[in-house]
């Protein structure tokens, strides 16, 4: 299954976002079932997952350069 780089980047972003949403949802479920400490632990995964996603697949503008440092 050969995909062009744009499709691979889109799939990577979708996977990262899905993992973050799943982690958030699990955290909410754990919290409301009385597992507060586990909920906090799992909830801390969300920013880590999103940071990993920003590192793996940074956003790019039309010129091909990353948008970091743009104002």
C-alpha positions as CSV (number, residue, x, y, z in Angstrom):
1,X,0.0,0.0,0.0
2,X,2.1,2.9,-1.3
3,X,0.6,6.3,-0.3
4,X,1.9,9.7,-1.2
5,X,3.5,11.7,1.6
6,X,0.4,13.9,2.0
7,X,-1.9,10.9,2.6
8,X,0.6,9.4,5.0
9,X,0.8,12.7,7.0
10,X,-3.0,13.0,7.0
11,X,-3.3,9.4,8.3
12,X,-0.6,10.0,10.9
13,X,-2.4,13.1,12.2
14,X,-5.7,11.2,12.3
15,X,-4.1,8.4,14.3
16,X,-2.5,10.8,16.8
17,X,-5.8,12.7,17.2
18,X,-7.7,9.4,17.6
19,X,-5.3,8.2,20.3
20,X,-5.6,11.5,22.2
21,X,-9.4,11.4,22.1
22,X,-9.4,7.8,23.2
23,X,-7.1,8.7,26.1
24,X,-9.3,11.6,27.1
25,X,-12.4,9.5,26.9
26,X,-10.9,6.7,29.0
27,X,-9.8,9.3,31.5
28,X,-13.4,10.6,31.8
29,X,-14.8,7.1,32.2
30,X,-12.2,6.3,34.9
31,X,-13.0,9.5,36.8
32,X,-16.7,8.9,36.9
33,X,-16.3,5.3,37.9
34,X,-14.4,6.3,41.0
35,X,-10.8,5.7,39.8
36,X,-9.6,9.2,40.2
37,X,-5.9,8.5,40.4
38,X,-6.0,6.3,37.3
39,X,-8.1,9.0,35.5
40,X,-5.5,11.6,36.2
41,X,-2.7,9.3,35.1
42,X,-4.4,8.5,31.8
43,X,-5.5,12.1,31.3
44,X,-1.8,13.2,31.4
45,X,-1.2,11.1,28.3
46,X,-3.3,13.5,26.1
47,X,-0.7,16.4,25.9
48,X,2.1,13.9,25.5
49,X,0.3,12.2,22.6
50,X,-0.4,15.5,20.9
51,X,3.2,16.6,21.4
52,X,4.4,13.5,19.8
53,X,2.1,14.2,16.9
54,X,3.4,17.7,16.5
55,X,6.9,16.3,16.4
56,X,6.1,13.5,13.9
57,X,3.9,15.4,11.5
58,X,4.4,19.2,11.8
59,X,2.0,21.4,9.9
60,X,3.4,22.9,6.7
61,X,2.3,26.0,4.7
62,X,2.0,26.2,0.9
63,X,5.7,26.9,0.5
64,X,6.7,23.6,2.1
65,X,8.3,25.1,5.2
66,X,6.9,24.4,8.7
67,X,4.7,27.0,10.3
68,X,6.8,27.2,13.4
69,X,8.0,30.7,14.0
70,X,5.4,32.2,11.8
71,X,3.4,35.2,13.1
